[in-house]
Amino acid sequence: MTIKNAKTIQEALMHIGASDLNTDLLQIVSLEDLLAMNMDRENPRLAFRSAWAVEHILLKHTDLLAQVYPTILSQYNQLENWSCLRSYTKLIMWMLGRENKRISLTENEQESILDKTFSIVEDPECPVAVLVNGLDILFLLSVEMKWLRTELRMLVDFHLEKEATPALKSRGSMLLKKLTKLN
């Protein structure tokens, strides 16, 4: 990608709306370039906008997600930008969910998701939107990792006592009900 192309793409990403995020964007910029932009620490707004674009495109076209999921997992483990992590947690939730019929995560991949997600939800700076997605990820992992259910219940209770925002109350209550059904 040339510097001129990079500037054009950056400007487009800063002004594009959610309804415009589709594979047509991939005619202008490659998925690999978008993924690389997600890791830009010097321009967090560009990183966020490109992660947001990646999220919308990949959740609409899960066949593409199946092709790049190793990169998504690697970047998930490295990301520190909360705005990017919000998009990435949604992608991870899809990978772990029942609607995913294409990606079979290995035990090592699941453990790396578990480690990163715990670091996210235990971070006192974690925004609520990322926190509730992280709790959902832990719930999805608890379907296979039964030991995680007790930890997750304590974690949800802790967060509800600490800061019961409407989003956290809603998602936390739903997760506690689902955990009760699993046991």
Secondary structure, DSSP 8 states (H G I E B T S, - for coil): --HHHHHHHHHHHHH--GGG-SGGGGGTS-HHHHHHHTT-SS-HHHHHHHHHHHHHHHHH-HHHHHHHHHHHHHHHHH---HHHHHHHHHHHHHHHSTT--S----HHHHHHHHHHHHHHHT-TT--HHHHHHHHHHHHHHHTT-TTHHHHHHHHHHHHHHH---HHHHHHHHHHHHHHHHH-
